[in-house]
């Protein structure tokens, strides 16, 4: 049985669509066509929550819904108690071969069900609180002795960080320094050490000296810091972490040696997952078919190609949702119409005049609008959902709800102006034949 959707959730989703933006929450309400992945992804989240790891590569052309899939999975992960970090891979901002930069972006984008980015400091504070509660629950008579309680927490902290300290002692040392600074009321040092734990550069030397750590996070220590973060997350009630590396196909456009390093970094991550180094990590990457199959992508590194190999020669209907590569086929007109009807049903829950809305914006009209909007974008259905839903909500549903004599079939003609489109949408809507191009001649 489907759980009822609250009015607050409906309004949040509808308001975002009215603005032409992706809703911050409630993506499960719009997940048309993702039903076949639900059971497999929930199984993976459960396995990760029990201390294992998981990996999938989501492939699809531009507009097929890769980013939506990742954010939809992120919502499910947070409902399961996991933390989530979505990272956009780019040559300038986040090159994949610089794992210290990837880790820094991860901590900057770290979210939980209760904390927005960056959730790093709340997570660390929650961890120390959890350790204190465990000490008190263990029956140690230290509740009234601040120094004894601090010493007992330090002993428990050392025990929990032993596996991390073996390979990355600096992570454990920075946590110790952060705790001492908090107990001493030294806010500036505490803040600086949280930044250092997050991989930030240019942290004050005085703060690093106070914790006994030196320099900045480097490529080799980044994976150790990730291991430490997973330990902290697990102990404070977040059994795992979903990391999304989005738009990984940008590796195809970088210099050859940089591309090779990026592909090898990905191979290294997968090998570390397989070796069990990151219990509780769910790694998801997204990319275009050209990245997974083309000469400038995965095939350039045969060991990586072997790890990602998936038989996609069959009909997409028979793709396994448990495969390493998950193929998204994107929207077609029937699915776009289905999405429109889903949004209309959500709208009915917040409409002042739901019966009028249902009667005038019937299934036939929803499909007509889908065909018309797609035509404005050169028939590229995959690029249509954002504009289509914005037009449906703001131009049609709102007006039908507000005005008793408004009939969209009579009073509304679809128009799409350049300022309301993204660059990709404008490119799709541009004239494609020489005779359609208007020339401003003297």
C-alpha positions, 0 to 999 in steps of 0.5 A, a space after each residue: 500500500 502506498 503511504 499518503 503524501 502530506 500536503 507539505 511534501 506536495 507543496 514543496 515539490 509543486 513549488 520547485 517545479 513551478 520555479 523550474 528547479 529540481 525539488 530538494 526532497 520528494 523525488 520519490 514522488 516523481 520517480 517515473 520509470 525507476 520502479 524496477 530499480 527499487 528492490 535492488 537499490 534498497 538491497 544494496 543500501 541494506 547490505 552497506 548498512 550491515 558493513 559491506 560495500 556496493 558499487 554501480 555505474 549509471 550510464 545514459 545519454 544527456 537528458 536520460 535522468 542520471 543525476 535524477 537517479 543519483 539524487 533519488 537514490 540519495 533520498 532513499 539512502 538518507 531515509 535508511 540513515 546513511 550520509 550522502 555526498 554528491 560530487 561533480 567531477 570536472 577538470 578544473 574544480 574536481 579532477 578525479 585523479 586528485 583524490 585529496 580534492 575529491 575527498 575535500 568536495 565530499 566533506 563539503 557536500 556531506 549531508 544527512 537526513 538532519 543536516 545540510 552541507 557541510 555536515 562534517 562538524 555536526 557528525 564529529 560532534 555527534 560522534 563524541 557525544 555518542 562516545 560519552 553516552 557509551 562510557 556512561 552506559 558502561 557503568 563507569 562512575 565518571 559522570 561527576 568528574 569532568 577529567 575522568 569522563 574526558 579520559 574515559 572518552 579518550 580511551 574509547 576514541 583510541 579503541 575505535 580509531 585503532 584501525 584508522 590510526 594504523 594507516 592514517 595516524 593524522 586523522 586520529 591525531 586531528 580528532 584528538 586535537 579537536 576534542 582538546 580544543 573544544 574542552 579548553 574552549 579554544 573555538 578557533 583551533 577547533 574550527 581549524 582542525 575540523 577544516 583540516 579533517 575536511 581536507 581544506 588547505 591553508 589551515 593555520 599552522 598553530 592549529 596543526 601544531 596543537 594537534 601534532 599534525 603537519 602539512 595538508 592532505 595529500 593524494 595518498 592520505 585521502 583514502 585513509 581519511 575516507 576510512 576514518 570518516 566512515 568509522 565516525 559515521 558508523 559510530 554516531 548512527 549513520 551506518 554508511 555513506 553514499 558517494 556519487 561521482 557525477 558527470 565522470 565522462 568529463 575525463 574524456 575531454 582532459 589531457 591524455 596523461 590526466 585522463 589516464 591518471 583519472 581512470 587509474 584512480 577510479 580503478 584504485 577505488 574499485 579495488 579498495 572496495 573489493 578488498 573490504 577497506 571501506 565498510 559502509 561505502 556505496 559508490 555510484 558513478 554516472 557517465 555517458 555510453 561514450 565514456 564506458 564504451 568509447 576510445 577516450 573512456 574506460 577501454 583505455 584502461 583494460 583493468 578498469 574495463 574488466 571491472 565494469 564489463 556488463 553485457 548490454 547487448 540484450 533488450 533494455 527491458 531485460 537489464 538486471 538492476 543488480 548489474 555493475 552498469 545500470 542503463 537508463 534509456 531516458 524518457 519517451 513521450 508515453 513516460 513524459 505523459 505519465 510524469 505529467 499525470 503524476 504531477 497533476 495528481 500531486 497538484 490535486 492535493 493542494 488545489 483549491 478547486 481539484 474537481 475543476 483541475 481534474 476535468 480541464 487538465 485531463 489525461 488527453 491534455 497532459 499528453 497533448 502538452 507533452 507532445 507540443 513541448 517536445 516539439 519545441 525542443 526538436 523532438 528531444 524528449 530527454 530534455 523536456 521534463 523540466 520545462 514541461 513540468 514548469 509549463 504544466 504547473 505554472 501556466 496550466 494547473 495554476 490558472 485552471 485552479 485560480 480562474 473558473 473560466 480558464 480553459 487551457 485548450 481555448 485560452 492557452 497557447 504554448 510558448 517557450 522563450 529563450 530566457 527561461 531555457 537552459 543553454 542545452 535546451 536553447 541549443 535543442 530549440 535552435 533552428 536546424 535547417 538553413 531556411 529557418 535561420 533568420 538573417 538580419 541583413 541591411 
